[in-house]
Amino acid sequence: MPVDEALDESLGFPPPRAIFGYREGNMPLVSVVIVLVVVGVILWLINSYIPMQGTIKNILNAVVVICVVVWLLRVFGVLGNVTNINIPKIN
């Protein structure tokens, strides 16, 4: 069992492939486009209709874009499992 599935099951969540019916790097292109359109429309609605300071909008947009890029890299198999990144301890 891969590490990410073990982590999901230990937290009580089903693994992603059980929810979406795909494994990493094996998502239909139509589904990717639909997700991108939905995320774009939601971000546009938030930017258009929720009043907030410009710097907060810029931070929100940057966070959403970074998350979408990481998600796309994982879907297309360019970026492996992010949970396997080891950060060394500093003494």
N, C-alpha and C positions, 0 to 999 in steps of 0.2 A: 504494500500500500504506500503510495507516495506521501511525502511529508505533509503537503497541503491538505490532502484528504484526511489524514490522521488529525491534524489540527482542527479542521472543520467538524469532524465527528466528536472530538473531545469537547468542543464548545456547544454541541447539540445542534449544529447546523448540518444539513446534508451537503455533500460535496457539490461543487459547481456543475459537474457534468450531469448529476442527477436532476438539477433544477433546469438547466438550459439544454440538455440533451447533446452536449458536445464535449470534447476534450480540448485542452489547450492547443491552439493551432488548427482546429478543425471546426470553425464556426462558418456557417453559410454566409456568403457575401451580402445577400439581401438582408439578413439579420443585422450585420454590421452597419449597413447603410441606414436601416430603420432606427437603430440605437443612436447613431450620429445625428439624424434628423430630430429625434425626440429630445436629445440633450441640447441641441442648438435652439429648438423652439422654446424649451423651458428657460434656457439662459436668456434668450431674447425677451421673453415675457417678464422675467425678473428685472432685467435691465430697463425695460420700457415702463413697467407699471408699478414697481416698488421704489418709492423715493429713498435714495441713500446717497451719501457723499461719494464724490467721484473716485477718491482713493480706495474706498471700500469696494466699489464696483470693479476697479482695476484688479484688486487683490482677488476678488471672487472669480473674475474672468480668468486670471492666471492659474488659480487653483484648479478650476474646471478643465482648462486646456491641458495642464500637466497631467491630471488624472486620466483624461481621454487619451492622450498620447501614450501613457504607460499601459492603459488597457488595450489600445490598438497593438502595441508592440507585443504584449502577451498573447493576444488573439492570433496574430500572425506568426507567433513562435520565435520572434527575434529576441525577446527578453524572456528568460526562463523564470523559474519560480522566485519571486522577490523575497520570500521568507528564508531562502537559503543563503542570503548575504550575511556573512559573518563580520561583525564589527569588533575589532580588537579592543581589549580592555587597556586602559591607560592607568598605570600605577603611579 
